[in-house]
Amino acid sequence: MADHNAESLSALRTTDAAIANLAFDLYGKPASDEQIERTKKALEAQTHKVSVVNTKQEAVELLARAIPAGASVMNAGSRTLVILV
């Protein structure tokens, strides 16, 4: 997973001016399991549905199951979706 994270981070840094100058020594590493769980609980407390996956493939499969056949989806220019597919 680390290779995928590095690839994603590199792609985002070159395509998203808003993050080009962030302190990547602080923000450029994957979140810990504890951070992920804390964030998941906080989102769920605000009635968000949260799914945590470990791989790009799991994310694509989750999205494929969640979107009804024939539906269209607006991605609002999501870099995450562009990188996933």
C-alpha positions as CSV (number, residue, x, y, z in Angstrom):
1,M,0.0,0.0,0.0
2,A,2.9,2.4,0.6
3,D,3.8,2.4,-3.1
4,H,0.2,3.4,-4.0
5,N,0.2,6.1,-1.3
6,A,3.4,7.6,-2.7
7,E,2.0,7.4,-6.3
8,S,-1.2,9.1,-5.2
9,L,0.6,11.8,-3.2
10,S,3.0,12.5,-6.1
11,A,0.1,12.8,-8.5
12,L,-1.8,15.1,-6.2
13,R,1.2,17.4,-5.6
14,T,1.6,18.0,-9.3
15,T,-2.0,18.5,-10.1
16,D,-3.5,20.3,-7.1
17,A,-2.1,23.8,-6.5
18,A,-3.9,23.9,-3.1
19,I,-1.6,21.3,-1.7
20,A,1.6,21.9,-3.7
21,N,3.2,23.8,-0.8
22,L,2.0,21.8,2.2
23,A,4.5,20.5,4.7
24,F,4.5,16.9,3.4
25,D,6.8,15.7,6.2
26,L,3.7,16.4,8.4
27,Y,0.9,15.6,6.1
28,G,2.4,13.3,3.5
29,K,2.3,10.0,5.4
30,P,-0.6,7.6,5.8
31,A,-2.9,8.0,8.8
32,S,-2.5,5.5,11.7
33,D,-5.2,3.0,12.4
34,E,-6.0,5.0,15.5
35,Q,-6.4,8.2,13.5
36,I,-8.6,6.5,10.9
37,E,-10.8,5.0,13.7
38,R,-11.1,8.4,15.4
39,T,-12.1,10.1,12.2
40,K,-14.5,7.4,11.3
41,K,-16.3,7.7,14.7
42,A,-16.4,11.5,14.4
43,L,-18.0,11.3,10.9
44,E,-20.5,8.6,12.1
45,A,-21.4,10.9,15.0
46,Q,-22.5,13.4,12.4
47,T,-24.7,10.7,10.7
48,H,-22.2,10.1,7.8
49,K,-22.0,6.6,6.5
50,V,-18.3,5.6,6.6
51,S,-16.5,2.6,5.0
52,V,-12.8,2.1,5.5
53,V,-10.9,0.0,2.9
54,N,-7.3,-1.0,2.6
55,T,-6.7,-1.1,-1.1
56,K,-7.6,0.8,-4.3
57,Q,-9.3,-2.4,-5.5
58,E,-11.5,-2.6,-2.4
59,A,-12.5,1.1,-2.9
60,V,-13.5,0.5,-6.5
61,E,-15.5,-2.5,-5.6
62,L,-17.2,-0.7,-2.7
63,L,-18.2,2.1,-5.1
64,A,-19.4,-0.3,-7.7
65,R,-21.7,-2.0,-5.2
66,A,-23.0,1.3,-3.8
67,I,-24.0,2.9,-7.1
68,P,-27.2,1.4,-8.6
69,A,-27.0,0.1,-12.2
70,G,-27.8,2.9,-14.7
71,A,-27.2,5.7,-12.2
72,S,-25.1,8.7,-13.0
73,V,-22.7,10.2,-10.5
74,M,-21.3,13.7,-10.2
75,N,-17.8,13.6,-8.9
76,A,-17.2,17.3,-8.6
77,G,-13.7,17.0,-10.0
78,S,-12.6,14.5,-7.4
79,R,-8.9,13.8,-7.7
80,T,-9.4,10.6,-5.6
81,L,-11.9,9.2,-8.1
82,V,-9.6,10.1,-11.0
83,I,-6.7,8.3,-9.4
84,L,-8.9,5.2,-8.5
85,V,-10.1,4.7,-12.0
